[in-house]
Amino acid sequence: MSCNSDITVALSQNLILTGGTSMVPGCRLRIENELDWLLENEPHFKKLKGLQGKLVFQKHPFFNNYLSWIGGSVFGYLEIMNEKFVTLQTFKEMGLKSIPNWSHFNIAKEN
């Protein structure tokens, strides 16, 4: 909930379900209903209540059980990712502080 509200809206309209369990009949509808219930009833999500009923799950050309592998493969192939990886040594030294805030991540290379 620390990202900009414009980004929050864009993200809420570009949801993707991955993994084999997401292929179970009725899974997407169940998740939609549970998210709407949380937005309506949970005080923790009060700031996001305006998103209720506006969540959009995107269709994609891949099987859900392959999607995370495909995305990880493409993402890891990008040259800029070498600058963004957190090494084990860095993580041991800095802990969770070494993990970047991905809501502010700009994948475009600076000129």
VOLO-342191 format. One record per residue (C-alpha): residue in one letter; y, x, z. Coordinates in pm, 1 decimal, always signed. Layout:
+------+----------+----------+----------+
! code !        Y !        X !        Z !
+------+----------+----------+----------+
!    A !        Y !        X !        Z !
...
+------+----------+----------+----------+
//
This chain:
+------+----------+----------+----------+
! code !        Y !        X !        Z !
+------+----------+----------+----------+
!    M !     +0.0 !     +0.0 !     +0.0 !
!    S !   +224.0 !   +303.0 !    -24.1 !
!    C !   +277.7 !   +282.8 !   -399.5 !
!    N !   +576.7 !   +128.2 !   -574.6 !
!    S !   +563.6 !   -253.5 !   -611.4 !
!    D !   +590.0 !   -228.8 !   -992.4 !
!    I !   +283.4 !     -6.9 !   -994.5 !
!    T !   +102.6 !   -243.2 !   -756.4 !
!    V !   +153.8 !   -534.7 !   -997.1 !
!    A !    +40.4 !   -326.7 !  -1296.9 !
!    L !   -269.2 !   -208.9 !  -1109.0 !
!    S !   -357.0 !   -561.0 !   -993.7 !
!    Q !   -357.3 !   -672.5 !  -1357.8 !
!    N !   -583.0 !   -387.9 !  -1469.7 !
!    L !   -886.0 !   -406.8 !  -1241.7 !
!    I !  -1220.7 !   -273.3 !  -1360.8 !
!    L !  -1559.7 !   -334.4 !  -1201.7 !
!    T !  -1807.8 !    -47.6 !  -1226.0 !
!    G !  -2159.0 !    +23.3 !  -1109.7 !
!    G !  -2487.3 !   -153.7 !  -1157.0 !
!    T !  -2424.7 !   -405.4 !   -877.8 !
!    S !  -2118.2 !   -534.7 !  -1062.5 !
!    M !  -2356.0 !   -652.6 !  -1337.4 !
!    V !  -2517.9 !   -908.0 !  -1105.3 !
!    P !  -2437.7 !  -1259.6 !  -1233.4 !
!    G !  -2143.9 !  -1406.6 !  -1041.8 !
!    C !  -2031.5 !  -1074.3 !   -892.8 !
!    R !  -1688.3 !  -1070.1 !  -1059.9 !
!    L !  -1614.3 !  -1428.9 !   -956.4 !
!    R !  -1724.7 !  -1355.9 !   -599.4 !
!    I !  -1497.5 !  -1051.0 !   -579.6 !
!    E !  -1205.6 !  -1247.6 !   -726.7 !
!    N !  -1254.7 !  -1523.5 !   -469.5 !
!    E !  -1283.8 !  -1279.8 !   -180.3 !
!    L !   -973.5 !  -1088.1 !   -286.3 !
!    D !   -776.9 !  -1413.2 !   -316.0 !
!    W !   -899.9 !  -1517.5 !    +30.0 !
!    L !   -792.6 !  -1182.1 !   +177.5 !
!    L !   -448.7 !  -1208.0 !    +16.7 !
!    E !   -407.6 !  -1558.3 !   +158.7 !
!    N !   -548.1 !  -1508.7 !   +507.6 !
!    E !   -535.2 !  -1146.9 !   +621.6 !
!    P !   -208.9 !  -1031.8 !   +784.0 !
!    H !   -280.7 !   -675.9 !   +666.4 !
!    F !   -228.9 !   -790.3 !   +305.0 !
!    K !    +83.4 !   -998.5 !   +373.7 !
!    K !   +299.6 !   -781.8 !   +144.0 !
!    L !    +58.0 !   -842.9 !   -143.9 !
!    K !    +31.7 !  -1221.0 !   -107.5 !
!    G !   +233.7 !  -1268.7 !   -428.4 !
!    L !    -58.8 !  -1124.9 !   -623.5 !
!    Q !   -286.8 !  -1411.4 !   -523.3 !
!    G !   -435.9 !  -1574.9 !   -833.4 !
!    K !   -284.5 !  -1306.5 !  -1058.3 !
!    L !   -558.4 !  -1044.3 !  -1042.4 !
!    V !   -691.6 !   -952.0 !  -1387.9 !
!    F !  -1028.7 !   -787.9 !  -1446.2 !
!    Q !  -1021.4 !   -602.9 !  -1778.4 !
!    K !  -1300.5 !   -622.1 !  -2032.4 !
!    H !  -1429.7 !   -292.2 !  -2168.1 !
!    P !  -1683.8 !   -189.4 !  -2433.9 !
!    F !  -1921.5 !    -11.8 !  -2193.4 !
!    F !  -2196.2 !   -122.7 !  -1958.7 !
!    N !  -2060.9 !   -136.2 !  -1603.7 !
!    N !  -2332.3 !    +96.4 !  -1476.7 !
!    Y !  -2213.8 !   +373.1 !  -1717.7 !
!    L !  -1839.9 !   +322.8 !  -1689.0 !
!    S !  -1765.5 !   +547.4 !  -1391.6 !
!    W !  -1964.5 !   +832.6 !  -1549.4 !
!    I !  -1777.9 !   +794.3 !  -1878.2 !
!    G !  -1440.7 !   +780.0 !  -1703.6 !
!    G !  -1520.8 !  +1080.3 !  -1486.5 !
!    S !  -1636.0 !  +1276.1 !  -1789.6 !
!    V !  -1317.4 !  +1202.5 !  -1984.2 !
!    F !  -1094.6 !  +1264.7 !  -1682.9 !
!    G !  -1266.3 !  +1592.1 !  -1596.2 !
!    Y !  -1239.4 !  +1713.4 !  -1955.6 !
!    L !   -858.6 !  +1704.3 !  -1950.0 !
!    E !   -711.1 !  +2053.3 !  -1920.9 !
!    I !   -449.9 !  +1942.5 !  -1668.5 !
!    M !   -726.9 !  +1852.2 !  -1424.7 !
!    N !   -793.3 !  +2220.8 !  -1356.7 !
!    E !   -454.3 !  +2225.0 !  -1184.5 !
!    K !   -535.2 !  +1911.9 !   -981.7 !
!    F !   -879.8 !  +1992.6 !   -841.2 !
!    V !   -911.9 !  +2056.5 !   -468.2 !
!    T !  -1146.7 !  +2343.7 !   -391.5 !
!    L !  -1388.2 !  +2334.7 !   -100.5 !
!    Q !  -1201.6 !  +2624.8 !    +58.5 !
!    T !   -867.6 !  +2438.9 !    +35.7 !
!    F !  -1024.7 !  +2125.5 !   +181.0 !
!    K !  -1176.2 !  +2321.9 !   +470.2 !
!    E !   -836.7 !  +2476.6 !   +545.0 !
!    M !   -616.5 !  +2168.6 !   +502.7 !
!    G !   -853.1 !  +1873.9 !   +545.4 !
!    L !   -738.6 !  +1535.5 !   +415.2 !
!    K !   -384.9 !  +1666.4 !   +362.7 !
!    S !   -518.4 !  +1853.8 !    +59.0 !
!    I !   -609.3 !  +1528.8 !   -119.6 !
!    P !   -326.8 !  +1425.0 !   -354.9 !
!    N !   -162.5 !  +1082.9 !   -344.2 !
!    W !   -295.0 !   +956.7 !   -677.5 !
!    S !    -46.8 !   +668.6 !   -687.4 !
!    H !   +219.6 !   +928.0 !   -772.5 !
!    F !     +2.6 !  +1122.6 !  -1018.6 !
!    N !   +156.6 !  +1185.5 !  -1360.3 !
!    I !   -106.3 !  +1291.9 !  -1609.7 !
!    A !   +151.2 !  +1385.4 !  -1876.3 !
!    K !   +202.2 !  +1758.3 !  -1900.9 !
!    E !   +555.9 !  +1871.4 !  -1827.6 !
!    N !   +729.2 !  +2061.9 !  -2110.2 !
+------+----------+----------+----------+
//
